[in-house]
Amino acid sequence: MTNIVQYVSTWTIPFLLIVIPLIGLWRRIPVYESFVEGAKAGFSTAVRIIPYLVAMFVAIRVFQYSGAMQWFIHLISPVTAWLGIPEEVIPLAFVRPLSGSGALGILASILETYGPDSFIGRLASTIQGSTETTFYVLTVYFGAVGVRRVRHALPASLASDIFGLLASIYIVTRVFGH
C-alpha cells in the first residue's frame, strides 16, 4: 500500500502538467496564451491585495510582540483550563485564523519544545490541520474580487475554527488521553 501511495504522489503533478495542456490542445484552446493571460491576471490580483496582507501581518506582529497576546492568554486561561486546553497551544489556536506562517512557526516551536508524540504536540498538530487561516483567506479571496463586507462569511468561518479547535481537543483527548 505504501508503494502505491508513494508512486501516485510521485507522478501526480507530472501527469497533470502533461494531461491538462493536452486536453487544452484537444479542445483547440491556445494553451500558452491562456497561461500567460492567467498569470497576468494573477499578478495584478497579487498587487491589489498586497496592502491588505501587509496590514494583517503588521497587526499580528504588533499583537505578539507588544505582550498583548500573553495578556490575552492570561485573561482567558480560566476558561481554557476548564475546557482542557493546555496553555501552550492557546497562541496557536489564536494565531491560526490570522496567519498560516505565524501558526506554523508556533507549531514548530511547540513540537521542538514538547515533541511531536506528546499530548501537546499531537493537539497542536491536530489544531493546525483542523482549523483554517480565516482572516487570511477572507482578506485574499474577498480582496481579490473586491468584496468589502464579509457579513456572514466571517462569523461562519470563525465558528468553524472554534468547532475545529473543540473537535481537536475532544478527539486528541479521547484517542491519546491526557
C-alpha positions as CSV (number, residue, x, y, z in Angstrom):
1,M,0.0,0.0,0.0
2,T,2.8,2.4,0.9
3,N,4.4,1.8,-2.5
4,I,1.2,2.7,-4.3
5,V,0.8,5.9,-2.4
6,Q,4.4,6.8,-3.0
7,Y,4.0,6.0,-6.7
8,V,0.8,8.1,-7.0
9,S,2.3,11.0,-5.1
10,T,5.4,11.0,-7.2
11,W,3.6,11.0,-10.6
12,T,0.5,13.1,-9.9
13,I,2.0,16.5,-10.7
14,P,3.9,15.5,-13.8
15,F,0.8,13.7,-15.0
16,L,-1.3,16.8,-14.6
17,L,1.4,19.0,-16.2
18,I,1.2,16.8,-19.3
19,V,-2.6,16.0,-19.4
20,I,-4.0,19.5,-18.8
21,P,-2.2,21.1,-21.8
22,L,-3.1,18.1,-23.9
23,I,-6.7,18.5,-23.1
24,G,-6.5,22.2,-23.9
25,L,-4.9,21.4,-27.3
26,W,-7.5,18.8,-28.0
27,R,-10.2,21.4,-27.3
28,R,-8.3,23.9,-29.5
29,I,-7.6,26.2,-26.7
30,P,-4.5,28.4,-27.1
31,V,-2.8,26.8,-24.0
32,Y,0.3,29.1,-23.8
33,E,-1.7,32.3,-24.4
34,S,-4.3,31.3,-21.8
35,F,-1.5,30.6,-19.3
36,V,0.1,34.0,-19.9
37,E,-3.2,35.7,-19.6
38,G,-4.0,33.9,-16.3
39,A,-0.5,34.7,-15.0
40,K,-1.0,38.4,-15.9
41,A,-4.4,38.5,-14.1
42,G,-2.8,36.7,-11.1
43,F,-0.1,39.3,-10.9
44,S,-2.5,42.2,-10.9
45,T,-4.6,40.4,-8.2
46,A,-1.4,40.0,-6.1
47,V,-0.6,43.7,-6.4
48,R,-4.1,44.7,-5.5
49,I,-4.2,42.6,-2.3
50,I,-0.7,43.5,-1.0
51,P,-1.9,46.3,1.2
52,Y,-4.4,44.0,2.9
53,L,-1.7,41.4,3.6
54,V,0.8,43.9,4.9
55,A,-1.8,45.4,7.3
56,M,-2.8,41.9,8.5
57,F,0.9,40.8,9.1
58,V,1.8,44.0,10.9
59,A,-1.2,43.7,13.2
60,I,-0.3,40.1,14.0
61,R,3.3,41.0,14.8
62,V,2.3,44.0,16.9
63,F,-0.2,41.9,18.9
64,Q,2.5,39.3,19.5
65,Y,5.5,41.5,20.3
66,S,3.6,44.1,22.4
67,G,2.7,41.5,25.0
68,A,-1.0,41.7,24.2
69,M,-1.1,38.0,23.3
70,Q,0.3,37.0,26.6
71,W,-2.1,39.2,28.4
72,F,-5.0,37.8,26.4
73,I,-3.9,34.2,27.2
74,H,-3.7,35.0,30.9
75,L,-7.2,36.6,30.7
76,I,-8.9,33.6,29.1
77,S,-6.8,30.9,30.9
78,P,-9.6,30.1,33.5
79,V,-12.0,29.2,30.7
80,T,-9.4,27.4,28.6
81,A,-8.2,25.4,31.6
82,W,-11.9,24.4,32.3
83,L,-12.2,23.3,28.6
84,G,-9.0,21.2,28.9
85,I,-6.9,23.4,26.6
86,P,-3.3,23.5,27.6
87,E,-1.9,27.0,27.8
88,E,0.9,26.1,25.5
89,V,-1.5,25.7,22.5
90,I,-3.5,28.8,23.0
91,P,-1.2,31.0,20.9
92,L,-1.5,28.5,18.1
93,A,-5.3,28.5,18.4
94,F,-5.4,32.2,18.4
95,V,-2.9,32.9,15.6
96,R,-4.1,30.1,13.2
97,P,-7.1,32.0,12.0
98,L,-4.9,35.0,11.3
99,S,-1.7,33.7,9.7
100,G,-0.7,30.3,8.4
101,S,3.0,31.1,8.5
102,G,2.7,32.5,12.0
103,A,0.8,29.4,13.2
104,L,3.4,27.2,11.5
105,G,6.1,29.0,13.4
106,I,4.3,28.5,16.7
107,L,3.6,24.8,15.9
108,A,7.3,24.3,15.1
109,S,8.2,25.8,18.5
110,I,5.7,23.6,20.3
111,L,6.9,20.5,18.6
112,E,10.6,21.4,19.3
113,T,9.8,22.1,23.0
114,Y,7.4,19.2,23.7
115,G,7.9,16.7,20.9
116,P,5.5,15.5,18.2
117,D,4.5,12.5,20.2
118,S,3.5,14.4,23.4
119,F,-0.1,15.3,24.1
120,I,0.6,18.9,23.5
121,G,2.4,18.1,20.2
122,R,-0.4,16.0,19.0
123,L,-3.0,18.5,20.0
124,A,-1.1,21.3,18.3
125,S,-0.7,19.3,15.1
126,T,-4.4,18.4,15.1
127,I,-5.4,22.1,15.7
128,Q,-3.1,23.1,12.8
129,G,-4.9,20.6,10.5
130,S,-8.4,21.2,11.7
131,T,-8.6,25.0,11.5
132,E,-8.2,27.5,8.7
133,T,-6.4,30.8,8.2
134,T,-9.8,32.5,8.2
135,F,-8.7,36.1,8.1
136,Y,-6.0,35.4,5.5
137,V,-8.5,33.6,3.3
138,L,-11.1,36.3,3.7
139,T,-8.5,39.0,3.0
140,V,-7.0,37.4,0.0
141,Y,-10.2,36.0,-1.7
142,F,-12.6,38.8,-0.9
143,G,-9.9,41.4,-1.5
144,A,-9.1,39.8,-4.9
145,V,-12.7,40.2,-6.1
146,G,-13.4,43.5,-4.3
147,V,-15.8,42.3,-1.6
148,R,-15.7,44.8,1.3
149,R,-18.4,43.4,3.5
150,V,-17.9,39.9,4.9
151,R,-21.2,39.9,6.9
152,H,-22.0,36.2,7.0
153,A,-18.6,34.7,5.9
154,L,-16.7,36.0,8.9
155,P,-18.9,34.6,11.7
156,A,-19.4,31.3,9.8
157,S,-15.6,30.9,9.3
158,L,-14.8,31.8,12.9
159,A,-17.5,29.3,14.1
160,S,-15.9,26.6,12.0
161,D,-12.5,27.5,13.6
162,I,-13.9,27.2,17.1
163,F,-15.6,23.9,16.3
164,G,-12.3,22.6,14.7
165,L,-10.5,23.6,17.9
166,L,-13.0,21.9,20.2
167,A,-13.1,18.8,18.0
168,S,-9.3,18.7,18.1
169,I,-9.3,18.8,21.9
170,Y,-12.0,16.2,22.2
171,I,-10.5,13.8,19.6
172,V,-6.9,14.0,20.8
173,T,-8.0,13.6,24.4
174,R,-10.2,10.6,23.6
175,V,-7.6,8.9,21.3
176,F,-4.4,9.7,23.2
177,G,-5.6,10.6,26.7
178,H,-4.3,13.3,28.9
